[in-house]
Amino acid sequence: MGSRDNNRMFAFEDLLVWQKAIDFAEVVIKTIDQFDAPRKHYRIIEQLEASTISVSSNIAEGKGRFSKKEFVHYLYIARGSLFETVSLLILIRRLTWISEDKLLELKSLGEEIAKMLNSLIKSVKIN
């Protein structure tokens, strides 16, 4: 990653939770590319793509807001999108589009991000 100048325009890039959320989205999207899903279920796949992208997008959008209250609001939205993503992954596992091992891997990444979001929310609310 580039320089760690805190005065740069897109400071969200310096947030480790945003970096992890981008990595998570990349892994989920690459997993989607490997699905052997019936074409008629494209809506489930689109929803999974949208929710996983929403995690990092809401972290970034919140960081771009002017108040801590707004930032926390967007962090809560990011957290909700993360939970939606995991719920969809559980459904996709039940449909046998991914293995149990892949689900556990993705849930583990999601748990790490959830913990980081919870910590960041607490930190921003205190300060």
Stockholm file with secondary structure:
# STOCKHOLM 1.0

chainA/1-127         MGSRDNNRMFAFEDLLVWQKAIDFAEVVIKTIDQFDAPRKHYRIIEQLEASTISVSSNIAEGKGRFSKKEFVHYLYIARGSLFETVSLLILIRRLTWISEDKLLELKSLGEEIAKMLNSLIKSVKIN
#=GR chainA/1-127 SS CCCCCTTSSCGGGGCHHHHHHHHHHHHHHHHHTTCCCCGGGHHHHHHHHHHHHHHHHHHHHHHTSSSHHHHHHHHHHHHHHHHHHHHHHHHHHHTTSSCHHHHHHHHHHHHHHHHHHHHHHHHHHHC
#=GC SS_cons         CCCCCTTSSCGGGGCHHHHHHHHHHHHHHHHHTTCCCCGGGHHHHHHHHHHHHHHHHHHHHHHTSSSHHHHHHHHHHHHHHHHHHHHHHHHHHHTTSSCHHHHHHHHHHHHHHHHHHHHHHHHHHHC
//
